[in-house]
Amino acid sequence: MAVNKLKLIKDLSNANGVSGFEEEVAELIKDYASETSDVLIDKMNNVYLNRKQNTGNRPVILIDGHSDEIGFMVQSINGKGLIKFITLGGWAASNVPSHLVRIRNYQGVYIKGVTTSKPPHFLKPAERNQTPSIDNMFIDIGATSREEVVETFGIDVGCPIVPDSEFSYNEVTKVMLGKAFDNRIGCACVVAILDELKKKKIEVDVVGTISTQEEVGLRGSKVTSNKVNPDIAIVFEGTPADDGFRGIYDSQSALKKGPQVRHRDGSMITNPKLLALARSIAVEKGINFQDAVRAGGGTNGGAIHLAHNGVPTIVIGVPSRYIHTHYGYCSFEDYEATIKWGVAIIEKLNSQVIENL
Ligand SMILES: [Zn+2]
């Protein structure tokens, strides 16, 4: 049976998995992909999806999506029962206060809390214009003492903290709202591509990797890419949308304008031949795409293209509004187009094409 793409991304978006704590995502991927792939999970919780039809004597195409989302970790608990935390991954301090989070306690139970803020009634004039600092924030679970947090709720130093948001889908706009589209949408693309490939005859082996700890320095993919040793890699991402604040000629990641392909970012300059091939396939298949030259940022492509003797790698992103906050929007059509493009690229690859890159 074909995988339900909407349910797949809903389940992945709702799953808990901040950097270093991705086991729930790994198990979900295993459930969804075991029909198409032999699944292996390593000690870092990286997931390897070896397509069942792989022969072992053809070029290897790696398709990657990182499983971790940004979040927080408990650093200490004060006498009032307020929880001091550090960030896992890149947060803007202004996006942190007054949001719901869930803290995984030492029994594995999730406890709801709120990131603290000062009511306007108590804000001094100077404070109103100040940029908040994470150093001055806490998480409040409604406790009134340190003992209550530690003993009653089982929360202590080192517990992971996840943004608390629920996925929803708007049938009218065909837009999805939820957390962690960076990068559960990429994970969903990897699973869905392997599913689509069930019906296809291809000339390459395909290995999916759902790599951990991207948001804290591309750590999982340093392991996965060296283990898989691919000939070509395609990285799928939830890429930051820019259509809300850029003009039509400057925007390179607008919702509903198709997947984004990166020519460069802070971590990689894309192999021009592979990029040209991917772009020509999109044109041939009538897939709208957006070219992006990113001034900064980085993806697992940064680690993967440097594995072994160097791997021609491209990064294809589904535009996601407001990533690295509690909520984001992604277009279902962009997600489907990304899957279609990924499948079409894989169908085009063979030893000879790869030789000429
Ligand atoms: Zn990402």
Residues whose N, C-alpha, C, O or C-beta is under 5 A from the ligand:
A	BS01	ZN	D182 N183 G238
